[in-house]
């Protein structure tokens, strides 16, 4: 069939496919330009954040129960008009499996730390001694 310009539908669909491919290519370039610096930034920020969080949690667990309850109550009290929402969310989490989620997040954080440490070790070791620009290596 011909459209109003006299072209076949397959030619129009080919042009549309090229347009989509070009747009996807541009989107991929933009994503790569953003993702690489973001990954480098997260690689620097996440390990200290996890260490700080673990230390803060260990410190919180050492507190007497009444002091811990005071801190939690103080936070709830001065959380502004969102107090009922925060309290309801915490109660919903308790009933919905908060302990399982906390354990899963803890496991993920531990795995992320292992991956980051192994990645640092791998970046330092070059088994085949073939180097390109910067830190990039090529395996044979």
C-alpha positions in Angstrom: 0.0 0.0 0.0 1.0 3.6 -0.6 0.6 6.4 1.9 -0.3 10.0 0.9 3.3 10.8 -0.2 3.4 7.8 -2.5 5.9 5.8 -0.3 5.3 2.2 0.6 4.5 1.4 4.3 7.8 -0.6 4.6 9.8 2.5 3.7 8.0 4.5 6.3 8.5 1.8 8.9 12.2 1.6 8.0 12.5 5.3 8.6 10.6 5.1 11.9 12.9 2.2 13.0 16.0 4.3 12.1 14.5 7.2 14.1 13.9 5.0 17.1 17.4 3.5 16.8 18.9 7.0 16.7 16.9 8.1 19.7 17.9 4.9 21.6 21.6 5.5 20.7 21.5 9.0 22.0 19.7 7.9 25.1 22.4 5.2 25.7 25.2 7.8 25.2 23.5 10.1 27.8 23.0 7.2 30.2 26.6 6.1 29.9 27.8 9.7 30.5 25.8 9.9 33.6 26.2 6.3 34.9 30.0 6.2 34.9 30.5 9.2 37.2 27.5 8.1 39.3 28.9 4.6 39.8 32.3 6.1 40.7 30.7 8.5 43.2 28.6 5.7 44.8 31.7 3.5 45.0 33.3 6.2 47.1 30.3 7.1 49.2 28.7 3.7 49.9 31.5 2.0 51.9 31.9 4.9 54.5 28.1 5.2 54.7 27.8 1.5 55.5 30.5 1.7 58.1 29.0 4.7 59.7 25.6 3.1 59.8 27.0 -0.1 61.3 28.8 1.9 64.0 25.7 4.0 64.8 23.6 0.8 65.0 26.1 -0.9 67.3 26.2 2.3 69.5 22.4 2.4 69.6 22.2 -1.2 70.6 24.5 -0.5 73.6 22.2 2.1 75.0 19.9 1.2 77.9 16.3 0.5 76.8 14.9 3.7 78.4 17.4 5.9 76.7 16.8 4.2 73.3 13.0 4.7 73.8 13.6 8.3 74.8 15.6 9.0 71.6 12.9 7.3 69.4 10.1 9.2 71.2 12.0 12.5 70.8 12.4 11.9 67.1 8.7 11.1 66.8 7.7 14.1 68.8 9.7 16.6 66.8 9.1 15.0 63.4 6.4 17.6 62.7 2.9 17.0 61.5 3.9 13.6 60.1 4.0 11.9 63.5 0.8 9.8 62.9 2.1 8.8 59.4 5.6 7.8 60.8 4.1 5.8 63.6 1.6 4.1 61.3 4.4 3.3 58.8 6.5 1.8 61.6 3.6 -0.3 62.9 2.8 -1.5 59.4 6.4 -2.5 58.8 6.4 -4.4 62.1 3.4 -6.3 61.1 4.5 -6.7 57.5 7.9 -8.3 58.2 10.3 -5.5 59.1 12.8 -8.0 60.6 13.0 -9.9 57.3 13.6 -6.7 55.4 16.2 -5.5 57.8 18.0 -8.8 57.5 17.8 -8.8 53.7 19.2 -5.2 53.6 22.0 -6.2 56.0 22.9 -9.1 53.8 22.9 -6.9 50.7 25.1 -4.3 52.4 27.6 -7.0 53.4 27.6 -8.4 49.8 28.1 -4.9 48.4 31.1 -4.4 50.7 32.6 -7.7 49.6 32.1 -6.9 45.9 33.7 -3.4 46.3 36.7 -4.8 48.2 37.2 -7.6 45.6 36.8 -5.0 42.8 39.6 -2.9 44.4 41.8 -6.0 44.6 41.0 -6.9 41.0 41.8 -3.4 39.8 45.2 -3.6 41.4 46.1 -7.0 39.9 46.7 -7.4 36.2 47.4 -11.0 35.4 48.3 -10.7 31.8 50.1 -7.3 32.1 48.3 -5.8 29.1 47.3 -2.2 29.7 45.4 0.3 27.6 44.5 3.9 28.4 44.2 4.6 32.1 43.3 1.5 34.2 41.6 -0.5 31.4 43.0 -4.0 30.8 42.5 -6.5 28.1 42.3 -10.2 28.7 43.7 -12.7 26.1 
